[in-house]
């Protein structure tokens, strides 16, 4: 295979978990040319994490081919027939209309892969594209570290002015640690340490006044900065200077972990055995259970009934003291 097109729409975490698959394709065929199409900001940045990857803006072409009555035109045939293999991540059973029309447009080989692992899949989601396509892969073969212009995040100085980054939100309310617990944690940090804090808000939290209010309240201490409406590249750059990161089960936590930051992921209803972040310096606090990397990649866990309410601020503070020695 010399030219492979990957079509992937989805949330930030799902997109980032695609990186090991892309790098594996490059490792198997050093001369391969990877094309990425889908969510522009995320995949354009992800393309830059590969050797020869390139983002293609083809939303209009894909939209045309998503119609049941679509007849691939000359532009579609010229573009899609130029690829040796198209891997299409989809929520439609069997690849749906788009998969069929890609074949009609002259694609040599189209593989449709479920956008999310099916119920009962017993491995971490990062392995699913490999398994769905019959490609062997083991934990030790994965490569996921994000590159920021040649800087090694783990080697950056972690002095007293390096901030502790906090991400309180998540797309699903069930994945959010209660704001009352975040307040307890913030009070304890402000009482014990003088380290700067970053209160990072995603699009969902930016529309919720309570998250804004908490950030503004603690910003009056002069120790906390609110970070919001931040483009992905800029967010990664800001987080890369953090001493550590604490966040919910969400895409930004995957980002911090894959940057190589000391990361603590707060899990509740989701199974970290399937969705835990990738990172050698990462831990997962799943209810009252603290998991050390790579425990959640080595076994699938059963969902906990206790979930996020069992997550203790004191356990989090203990982890902070562990990863930031001067704290």
N, C-alpha and C positions, 0 to 999 in steps of 0.2 A: 504494500500500500504506500503510495507516494503522496496522495492528496486526500485528506480526511476532513469532512465538514461535520462539526458538532452543533446541533440546534438545541438550545437549552434556555427555557424561560423558568423563572422561579425566584424564591427569596434568597437573600444574601447567604445564609448558611448553606442552603442546598447548592448554590453556585460554587462556593468555596470548596465544598467537599468534592467537586469535580476535578480539582487540580491534580490530585494523585493519579487519576485516570489519564489526564492529558500528558503528564510527564511519563507515565508508563508507555503510552503510545510512542513518544519520542525515543524512549530508551530501547524499545523493541525495533525501531526503524529510524536510525539517526538522520536519515535523509527526508523524513516525512514532513509534509507541509500541512499544518493544522489551520483550519478555518473555524471561527466561532461566530455563531449568530444567535441572537436572543436579546436578553435584557442588556441594553447598551452599556450603561456605566459599569456594571459588574463584569460583563464578559470582555469589554474593551480592556479593562485593567487586568483581567485574568490572562488575556492573550499576551500581555507584557511579562507574565510570569513564565512563559514558555520560550523555547529557543527561536522558533520561527512562526509562532502563532500570529494570526491576523484576524481582527474583527471585521465582519461584513455586515453592513446595514442593508438587510433584505426583508424588513418587516412587511413592505408592500407586496413583494413577491410571495411571501409566505401567506399573507392575508388572502391573496387571490387564489392560492392553491388550497385554502381551507374551506372553500365552497364546494358543496356536493356536485354542482353543475359546472365546475371550473374546467376549462380547456387550456392546458399549458400553452402559453404563447412563445414566440421566438426568444424573448428575453429570458423567460424561465428555463427553456430548454438549453439555451447557451450556457446559463450559469450552472444549473444543477447537473448537467451531463458532463461537466468538466471535472467532477469529483469521482475518485475511485470508490469511496465509501462515505455514506451519509449516516450518521448516528443521530437519531431523532428521539429526544426525551419527550414523552407525551403522557397525558392523563387519560387518553382515550384507549379503550381496549383494542388490542390488535394493531395499534398504530393510527387508527382512525382515517379520516378523509385525507388529511395532509400526507400521511405516509403513502397512501395509494397514489395520490397525485404526484408526489415526488418521483415515484417509479414511472408514471406516465410521462413525466417531463424528461425522461432519459437517464436518470441516475442509475449508475451501474449496479450498485448494491445499497439497499436501504435497510437499516436495522432500527426497529422501533423499540425503545426501552421505557418502561414505566418511570414516570417522573419521581415517584416515591416507591420505596420497597414495599411489596405486598405484605398483608397481614401474615404472620407466621414466619417471615424471613428471620433467620436466627443469627445473623451476623450484623456487624456495624454497617450503617448505610454507605460508608465510603467504599465498601467492597461490592456493593450491588451492581454497578455497571460492569465490573469484571465478570461476576457470576452470571449476569443476564446474557452476556455476550460470549460465554464459554472461555474466558481468559483467566488463566491461573494468576493468583495474587495472594501474597501473605503480608502480614503486618510489617515485617522487616524490609519489604520491597517498596513500601510507600514513600513518596517524597512530597511533602506538603509545605515546607517552610516558605513563607512569602518573602520576596526580595524587595528591599527599598533602596534602590540605587547603589547596591553594593555594601550597604551598611549592615553590620551584624548587630541586631537589636540586643541579643543576649550579652554582648560585650560592652554595651554602652554603660557609662557611669551611672550608678544608682545613688546619687548623693542625697542629702536631706532636702533639696529643692525639687527632686524628681517627684511628680505627683502620683498619688494613688487614684486610679480611675475607677469610677463606679457607674455601672449601667443598670438602672433599676427596672427597666421596662421589658416588654416582650410583646409579640404580636397577639398572643393568646392571654386573656386575663388569668387563666389557670396557671400560667407559667410565671406569674409575677409574685415575688416575695412581697408581703404586705408593706405598704409605706410606713406603717407604725414600727415595723422591725427595722426598716432603713433608718428611721429617725433615731432609734436606740443605738444603732451602729454608728451613725454620724456623730451623735453626742459623745459616745465613748472615744472615737478617734480624735475629736476636737479637744476632749479633756486630757488625753494622754500624750498626743503628739502635735507637732507644729508643721507636719508635712502638708503641702498643698493637695487639694482634692479637685478632681474633675468629675462633674455631675453630667454624664453623657446622656442625651435624650435622642431617641429615634423618632421617626415620623409619627408613630402611634402616640408616643408620650407628649410630643409637641402639641397635640390637639387636646390634651387632658390637663386641665387647670391645676389639679392637685400635684402633679409632678413638677410643673412650672413653679408652683407656690413653694414647695419644699426647697427647690433649688434656690429661689430668690431669698427665702428666709435665711438659709445657711450661708448664702453669698455675702450677707451683711457682716459676717465674721472676718471677711477679707481673706479667708483661707480657701474658699471654694469658688470654682469657676464653672459656669454652665456652658456646655458645649452642645450645640444643636444646629440643625440644618447644615450639616457639614458634608461636603462631597466625599465620596469614598476614599479617594487618594489622599485628601487632606486629613480625613479622620485617621487613616492608617499612620500617616506621618506624626500626628499629634500623639496617638496612642503609643507609638514606638519609643517615645521618651518617658513613658510612665514607669514607675518603680514596680508596679503590680496592677492587676486588673481584677475586679470582682463584678460579675454580671450574671444575669439570668440565662436560661436556656434559649439563646437567640443567636442571630447571625453575627452581631458585633462581638459576642463572646468567642465565637469561632475565629473571627478576625484577630482578636488579641492573642488567642492561643497559637494560631498559625504564624503570628509575628515572632513568637518565641518569648513572649512576656510571661512572668509568673502569673498564672490565671487561675481563679477560683470560679467554677461554674455552679450556680445554684439550680439544682434540678428538683422537680416535683412530680407531676404526672407522667412525664416522658421517661423513657427507658434510656439511660446513658449507654447501655450496651448497644444501642442502635444509633444514638444521636450525640454521644459525648464528644467534646472538642478534641482536636488533634494537636498534641503539643507535649514535649518532654517535660516542660515546667508547669504542667497543668494538673489541677486536682478538681474533683467533682464532689460537691457536698450534696448528697441525695437524701433529703430528709435529715436524719441524724447520722447518716453513714458517710464518712469521708473516704473517698476512693482516690488512690494515687495512680497517676499514669504509669503503665498502660493497662490497668486492671479492666477498664470497661471495653477495651479492644480485644481482650482475651476471653471474655465470656459475656453472654447475654443475661441480663437480670430480669426478674419479674417486677412488674410495677408495684411500688410501695403504696400502702393505704394511708400512711401518715403524710407523705408529701411535704410541701413547702412549710406548713405550720410547724413542723418539727425542726426546722433549720434554726439554729441558735446563733445570735449575734456573738456570743462568747466564743463559739467554735470558729467563727470567721476571724475574730480578733487574734485567736491563737495561731491561725494560719498566717495572718499578716506578720506577726512577730517572727514566725519561722522563715518567711521568704525575704523579709526586709530586716536584716540583723540589727540595725540600729534602732528599730522601732520598739 
